[in-house]
């Protein structure tokens, strides 16, 4: 008899259970069956379409998802039961756009400096590869990834959500790299100085937390612009001219309409050769471009200290010359006139570049017959086109205005190489001794100004025509 009743009993239990499930959804978790945990009862239901993995902190979830979950769970219950249904996703105690975290211990800062040096090197190479494509072929250009990164890292103080993630990926920073601001502050020397400034429309309110952090870490606070566009343009260009010691007198020719934010950075570099060139030995010599040659002033020294070697991967001669303030001028030039600089650029991956620099730092300086041109390079780049994510930007930590947009990011750099040293804001037969090394720079080449202490390029660029 019991065996016949078992199916019926099971059917009745199932029917009763169905009614009870419906009741449980209204009453709350006190009706859970014995042995069933409250967490188990929530594995289905409204979260089934997008399961919550484990018990991650709600702050790691996208804001839109968090809002939907809270609304779905809590709003239908105007009078919650004694023990209300608990959502698997717990509301976070932190604000949706928390204030920047910049406190770091001394040991953390030292570790962050090493990470920052690697990131700046990677960022420099990414920019070089992109500029070499964006710029017109066979033209000079120069940029300072350090300068650009300084500006974007300051903006990182106020970035939230996907904008923050995009900036960190672009700059090759690890996620939530809170010590980067203190580390970047340490990346200055007597040889170069970086200045950042944010200008904004007068009706855009800037958060006090951002102003305080910006002033403390970058030495500047956002400055409002007036309604007179001519006066605003003059204010911006005057700031740039002052910070670059008049090397860059006019960064902008006009201002975009409906200005919201203008982000500016200037970096100045002034260094001397450890051993100056004798200007009386400078003479006009050929510089080879493709199948032709142009005459340019060439600096010469019969016994100049150069650390150099030939790299088989790049098929290039690599040389390092010492400057003051713990800086170096590094040159990468194809082995022969027949080789193209473009081939060297394409082979210059991050791994190859870092290996070359490690080997160069271990190379000893030897007396070398050196021939290299006097050069002056200047280039300008509208960076707004480069940062495509900037058009849908989240700067909730900078301002409460949800519709804020960046109106312009412009970068300009200059470099002048003379017998006395470097200033930057950015076939003839010679008889020599047999045992003397030769390093001739008489064709297009890639160059960088290398910070020997922190191991990163302050400036990077290429020269196709030393005359500019």
C-alpha positions in Angstrom: 0.0 0.0 0.0 2.8 2.3 0.9 4.5 1.7 -2.4 1.3 2.7 -4.3 0.9 5.8 -2.2 4.4 7.0 -2.7 3.9 8.6 -6.2 0.7 10.3 -5.1 2.4 11.6 -2.0 5.3 12.9 -4.1 2.8 14.6 -6.5 1.0 16.2 -3.6 4.3 17.4 -2.1 5.3 18.9 -5.4 2.0 20.8 -5.8 2.2 22.0 -2.2 5.9 23.0 -2.8 4.8 25.1 -5.8 2.3 27.0 -3.8 4.9 27.5 -1.0 7.5 28.8 -3.4 5.1 31.5 -4.6 4.4 32.4 -1.0 8.1 32.5 -0.1 8.8 35.0 -2.8 6.3 37.4 -1.1 6.9 36.6 2.6 10.6 36.3 2.8 13.4 33.8 3.8 11.7 32.6 7.1 9.8 30.0 5.0 13.0 28.3 3.7 12.9 24.5 3.9 14.9 22.9 6.6 18.6 22.5 5.6 18.4 25.2 2.9 20.5 28.2 3.3 19.3 31.7 2.4 22.2 32.1 -0.1 21.1 28.8 -1.8 17.6 30.2 -2.3 19.0 33.2 -4.2 21.1 31.3 -6.8 18.1 31.6 -9.2 15.5 34.3 -9.6 16.2 37.8 -10.9 20.0 37.2 -10.9 19.8 34.1 -13.1 20.2 36.0 -16.3 23.6 37.4 -15.1 24.9 35.3 -12.2 27.1 36.9 -9.5 30.4 35.1 -9.4 31.4 34.2 -5.8 31.1 37.1 -3.4 33.0 39.8 -5.1 32.8 43.3 -3.7 30.1 45.3 -5.3 32.5 48.1 -6.1 34.0 45.9 -8.9 30.7 45.6 -10.7 29.6 48.1 -13.4 27.5 50.9 -11.9 24.5 50.2 -14.3 24.3 46.6 -13.1 24.4 47.5 -9.5 21.6 50.0 -9.9 19.4 47.5 -11.7 19.9 44.8 -9.1 19.1 47.1 -6.2 16.0 48.5 -7.9 14.6 45.0 -8.8 15.1 43.6 -5.4 14.0 46.5 -3.1 11.5 48.7 -4.8 8.5 46.2 -5.1 8.4 45.9 -1.3 6.8 49.0 0.2 6.5 47.2 3.6 9.4 44.7 3.9 8.9 41.7 6.2 10.7 41.3 9.5 13.6 39.6 7.7 13.7 41.2 4.2 15.1 39.4 1.3 18.8 40.0 1.1 20.4 40.6 -2.3 23.5 38.7 -3.2 25.0 42.0 -4.3 25.6 44.0 -1.2 25.5 47.8 -1.5 29.0 49.3 -1.4 29.9 51.7 1.4 32.1 53.6 -0.9 30.9 56.4 -3.2 30.4 55.5 -6.9 33.3 57.9 -7.7 35.6 57.8 -4.8 38.2 60.5 -4.1 41.7 59.7 -5.4 43.9 57.5 -3.2 47.4 58.9 -3.2 48.9 58.0 0.2 51.9 55.6 -0.1 54.7 54.5 2.1 58.4 55.1 1.2 58.9 51.5 0.2 55.8 51.5 -2.0 57.0 54.7 -3.8 60.3 53.1 -4.5 58.6 50.1 -6.0 56.2 52.3 -7.9 59.1 54.2 -9.4 60.5 51.0 -11.0 57.0 50.2 -12.4 56.6 53.7 -13.7 59.9 53.6 -15.5 58.9 50.5 -17.4 55.4 51.9 -18.1 56.9 55.2 -19.5 59.2 53.2 -21.8 56.3 51.1 -23.1 54.2 54.3 -23.6 57.1 56.0 -25.4 57.4 53.1 -27.9 53.6 53.0 -28.5 53.6 56.7 -29.2 56.7 56.4 -31.5 55.1 53.7 -33.6 51.8 55.6 -33.9 53.5 58.9 -34.7 55.7 57.2 -37.3 52.5 56.2 -39.1 50.4 59.3 -38.5 53.2 61.8 -39.4 54.1 62.3 -43.1 56.7 59.8 -44.1 60.3 60.9 -44.1 59.8 63.8 -41.8 61.3 64.8 -38.5 59.3 64.6 -35.3 59.9 64.7 -31.6 57.7 64.2 -28.6 57.9 63.7 -24.8 56.0 60.7 -23.6 56.9 61.8 -20.1 55.2 65.1 -20.7 52.0 63.5 -22.1 51.9 60.9 -19.4 52.3 63.5 -16.7 49.2 65.3 -18.0 47.1 62.2 -18.4 48.2 60.9 -15.0 46.9 64.2 -13.5 43.6 63.6 -15.2 43.6 60.1 -13.8 43.1 61.7 -10.4 39.5 62.6 -11.5 38.7 59.7 -13.8 36.2 57.0 -13.0 34.8 53.8 -14.6 35.8 52.9 -18.1 37.7 56.2 -18.5 40.1 55.3 -15.7 40.6 51.7 -17.0 41.3 53.1 -20.5 43.8 55.6 -19.3 45.6 52.9 -17.2 45.8 50.6 -20.2 47.0 53.4 -22.5 49.7 54.4 -20.1 50.7 50.7 -19.4 49.9 51.2 -15.7 48.8 48.4 -13.5 45.2 48.6 -12.3 44.6 51.0 -9.5 48.1 52.3 -9.6 47.6 54.8 -6.7 51.3 55.4 -6.0 51.9 56.7 -9.5 51.3 60.3 -8.6 53.9 60.3 -5.9 56.3 58.3 -8.1 55.8 60.7 -11.0 56.6 63.6 -8.7 60.0 62.1 -8.0 60.8 61.8 -11.8 62.2 65.3 -12.1 65.8 66.4 -12.1 67.8 69.5 -12.7 68.0 68.6 -16.3 64.3 68.7 -17.1 61.1 69.9 -15.5 57.4 69.1 -16.3 54.5 71.5 -15.8 50.8 70.6 -16.1 47.8 72.9 -16.2 44.1 72.4 -16.6 42.0 75.3 -18.0 38.2 75.1 -17.8 35.1 77.2 -18.6 33.9 79.4 -15.8 30.6 77.6 -15.4 32.2 74.2 -14.8 32.5 73.5 -11.1 35.6 71.6 -10.1 35.5 69.3 -7.0 37.5 70.5 -4.0 39.0 67.0 -3.6 40.5 67.2 -7.1 41.8 70.7 -6.6 43.5 69.8 -3.3 45.1 66.6 -4.8 46.1 68.4 -8.0 47.8 71.3 -6.1 49.6 68.9 -3.7 50.9 66.5 -6.3 51.3 68.6 -9.4 51.7 72.1 -8.1 48.8 73.5 -10.0 45.0 73.9 -9.7 42.5 74.1 -12.5 42.1 77.7 -13.8 38.9 79.1 -15.1 38.8 80.9 -18.4 36.7 84.1 -19.1 34.1 84.6 -21.8 36.6 86.5 -24.0 38.1 83.9 -26.3 40.9 86.2 -27.4 41.9 86.9 -23.7 41.7 83.2 -22.9 43.9 82.3 -25.9 46.5 84.8 -24.8 46.4 83.5 -21.2 47.1 79.9 -22.4 49.9 80.8 -24.8 51.5 83.1 -22.1 51.5 80.2 -19.7 53.2 77.9 -22.2 55.8 80.5 -23.1 56.6 81.2 -19.5 57.0 77.5 -18.6 59.2 76.7 -21.6 61.4 79.8 -21.2 60.0 81.2 -24.4 61.1 78.1 -26.5 57.4 77.5 -27.3 55.9 80.9 -27.7 52.5 79.9 -29.2 51.0 76.5 -28.7 47.5 77.3 -29.9 46.4 79.5 -32.8 42.7 79.4 -31.8 40.4 78.0 -29.2 37.6 75.5 -29.9 34.0 76.6 -29.5 32.2 75.9 -26.3 35.3 75.2 -24.3 34.9 72.9 -21.3 38.4 71.6 -20.5 41.8 72.4 -22.0 44.6 70.1 -20.8 48.2 71.4 -21.2 51.6 70.2 -20.2 55.1 71.6 -20.9 58.4 70.0 -20.3 61.7 71.8 -20.6 65.1 70.1 -20.8 68.5 71.8 -20.9 71.7 69.7 -20.6 75.3 70.0 -21.6 77.6 67.5 -23.1 79.9 66.0 -20.5 82.6 66.9 -23.0 81.7 69.8 -25.3 82.5 69.6 -29.0 85.0 72.0 -30.5 83.0 74.4 -32.6 86.1 75.2 -34.8 86.0 71.6 -36.0 82.4 71.8 -37.2 82.3 71.6 -41.0 79.8 71.1 -43.8 79.5 67.4 -44.8 77.0 65.3 -46.7 73.9 63.8 -45.0 72.4 61.0 -47.1 68.6 60.9 -47.7 67.6 58.1 -50.0 69.8 58.3 -53.1 70.7 62.0 -52.7 72.9 63.9 -50.3 72.4 67.3 -48.7 75.1 69.5 -47.1 74.7 70.1 -43.4 76.9 71.4 -40.5 78.6 68.4 -38.9 80.2 68.3 -35.5 83.4 66.3 -35.3 85.6 64.9 -32.6 88.5 62.5 -33.1 88.4 61.0 -29.6 84.9 61.5 -28.2 83.8 59.0 -25.5 81.0 56.9 -27.0 79.5 53.6 -25.8 78.4 51.8 -28.9 77.7 48.4 -30.5 76.0 47.0 -33.6 72.7 45.3 -33.0 72.0 42.4 -35.4 68.2 42.4 -34.9 67.8 46.1 -35.8 70.8 46.0 -38.2 71.8 49.3 -36.7 74.6 51.0 -34.9 73.6 52.1 -31.4 75.5 54.8 -29.6 75.3 56.6 -26.2 76.8 60.0 -25.4 76.9 61.4 -21.9 75.1 64.6 -20.8 74.9 66.4 -17.6 72.3 65.7 -14.9 72.5 61.9 -15.3 71.1 62.0 -18.9 72.3 60.4 -22.1 71.7 61.1 -25.8 71.1 57.8 -27.6 71.3 57.3 -31.3 70.1 54.4 -33.4 71.2 54.6 -37.0 71.1 52.0 -39.8 74.4 50.2 -40.5 74.6 51.3 -44.1 73.2 54.1 -46.3 71.2 51.5 -48.3 69.2 50.5 -45.3 66.0 52.3 -44.5 65.2 53.9 -41.1 61.6 52.5 -41.6 62.9 49.0 -41.3 64.7 49.8 -38.1 61.4 51.4 -36.7 59.4 48.3 -37.6 61.8 46.0 -35.8 61.9 48.1 -32.7 59.5 46.2 -30.4 59.4 46.9 -26.7 61.3 43.7 -26.0 64.1 44.6 -28.5 64.3 48.1 -27.2 64.7 47.1 -23.6 67.3 44.5 -24.5 69.2 47.2 -26.5 69.1 49.6 -23.6 70.3 47.0 -21.1 73.2 46.2 -23.3 74.0 49.8 -23.9 74.1 50.6 -20.2 76.7 47.8 -19.8 78.8 49.0 -22.7 81.9 50.9 -21.8 82.8 54.3 -23.3 85.7 54.3 -25.7 87.5 57.1 -27.6 85.6 57.3 -30.9 85.9 59.3 -34.1 82.4 60.9 -34.0 80.6 62.7 -36.8 77.1 63.9 -36.2 74.9 66.8 -37.4 73.8 69.9 -35.6 70.0 69.6 -35.5 66.9 71.5 -34.5 63.7 69.6 -34.5 60.2 70.8 -33.7 56.9 69.1 -34.1 53.3 69.5 -32.9 50.5 67.0 -32.4 46.8 67.3 -31.7 46.4 64.5 -29.1 42.6 64.7 -29.1 42.6 62.6 -32.2 44.9 60.0 -30.6 42.8 59.4 -27.5 39.5 58.1 -29.1 37.9 57.3 -25.7 38.1 60.9 -24.6 34.8 61.7 -26.3 32.8 59.6 -23.9 34.8 60.5 -20.8 34.0 60.0 -17.2 35.6 62.6 -15.0 33.3 62.2 -12.0 36.2 62.8 -9.6 37.0 66.1 -11.2 33.5 67.6 -11.6 29.9 66.6 -10.9 28.9 67.7 -14.4 28.0 64.4 -16.3 28.3 66.0 -19.7 31.8 67.4 -19.4 34.0 66.9 -22.5 37.6 67.6 -23.2 37.9 70.3 -25.8 41.6 69.9 -26.7 44.9 68.2 -25.9 47.9 69.5 -27.8 51.5 68.5 -27.6 54.5 70.4 -29.0 58.2 69.6 -28.5 61.5 71.1 -29.7 65.1 69.9 -29.6 68.3 71.7 -30.5 71.5 69.9 -30.7 74.7 72.0 -30.8 78.4 71.8 -29.9 77.7 72.9 -26.2 74.9 70.5 -25.5 71.2 69.8 -25.9 68.2 72.0 -25.4 64.8 70.5 -25.7 61.2 71.4 -24.6 61.1 68.0 -26.7 80.7 60.5 -47.9 84.0 62.0 -47.0 87.2 60.3 -46.2 88.8 60.9 -42.8 92.1 59.6 -41.8 92.0 58.0 -38.3 94.1 55.7 -36.2 93.5 52.0 -36.9 92.6 51.2 -33.3 90.1 54.1 -33.1 86.3 53.3 -33.3 84.2 55.2 -35.8 80.6 56.4 -35.2 79.2 58.3 -38.2 75.7 59.8 -38.1 75.3 60.9 -41.7 71.8 59.5 -42.6 68.3 59.5 -41.0 68.4 58.2 -37.4 66.2 57.6 -34.4 67.2 59.4 -31.1 66.1 59.6 -27.5 67.2 61.4 -24.4 67.5 58.8 -21.7 67.1 59.3 -17.9 69.8 57.0 -16.5 68.5 57.0 -13.0 64.9 56.1 -13.6 65.5 54.2 -16.9 63.1 55.8 -19.3 63.1 58.1 -22.4 62.3 61.7 -21.6 62.2 62.6 -25.3 62.1 60.5 -28.4 62.0 61.2 -32.1 63.6 60.8 -35.5 65.6 63.0 -37.9 65.3 62.7 -41.6 66.6 66.2 -42.4 68.9 67.9 -39.8 68.0 71.3 -41.4 64.4 70.7 -40.3 
